């Protein structure tokens, strides 16, 4: 799913007017992304069960599910993970317009994808490298993240909202 968003972002965002100097279009894109992140942060504090809080219900359904179900669930989760998509597309917007050659742009896209996938890759690598010895670390991490999911989500969204807001203000002519 992230590859599809990357391709769409690079093709659609490639055609957005972009100048090397200050640009109202770039400022509008950054302001739009900042606004979306602010709204998502407000929504994060709105009281409803988070994915971590309703984890037991979903976990019991997935116990005997085939592997393809996990792929489908992962694709759906990425499809509706708006805060990650807003951040990803805001970063992706800068790549087509940079002055570096195509190979360097490709490397930056790969790095962006890897950074976006870090929350998935780090636990996976821990299990691959440590095996069952990773269980206590992952269990503690799961407990912490589950207990603070709203604060973590809103904090990240507010931080990047402010960064995009300041960047947008700097883009104005």
Rosetta blueprint (number, residue, H / E / L):
1 X L
2 X H
3 X H
4 X H
5 X H
6 X H
7 X H
8 X H
9 X H
10 X H
11 X H
12 X H
13 X H
14 X H
15 X L
16 X L
17 X L
18 X L
19 X L
20 X L
21 X L
22 X L
23 X L
24 X H
25 X H
26 X H
27 X H
28 X H
29 X H
30 X H
31 X H
32 X H
33 X H
34 X H
35 X H
36 X H
37 X H
38 X H
39 X H
40 X H
41 X H
42 X H
43 X H
44 X H
45 X H
46 X L
47 X L
48 X L
49 X L
50 X L
51 X L
52 X L
53 X L
54 X L
55 X H
56 X H
57 X H
58 X H
59 X H
60 X H
61 X H
62 X H
63 X L
64 X L
65 X L
66 X L
67 X H
68 X H
69 X H
70 X H
71 X H
72 X H
73 X H
74 X H
75 X H
76 X H
77 X H
78 X H
79 X H
80 X L
81 X L
82 X H
83 X H
84 X H
85 X H
86 X H
87 X H
88 X H
89 X H
90 X H
91 X H
92 X H
93 X H
94 X H
95 X H
96 X L
97 X L
98 X L
99 X L
100 X L
101 X L
102 X H
103 X H
104 X H
105 X H
106 X H
107 X H
108 X H
109 X H
110 X H
111 X H
112 X H
113 X H
114 X H
115 X H
116 X H
117 X L
118 X H
119 X H
120 X H
121 X H
122 X H
123 X H
124 X H
125 X H
126 X H
127 X H
128 X H
129 X H
130 X H
131 X H
132 X H
133 X H
134 X H
135 X H
136 X H
137 X H
138 X H
139 X H
140 X H
141 X H
142 X H
143 X H
144 X H
145 X H
146 X H
147 X H
148 X L
149 X H
150 X H
151 X H
152 X H
153 X H
154 X H
155 X H
156 X H
157 X H
158 X H
159 X H
160 X H
161 X H
162 X H
163 X H
164 X H
165 X H
166 X H
167 X H
168 X H
169 X H
170 X H
171 X H
172 X L
173 X L
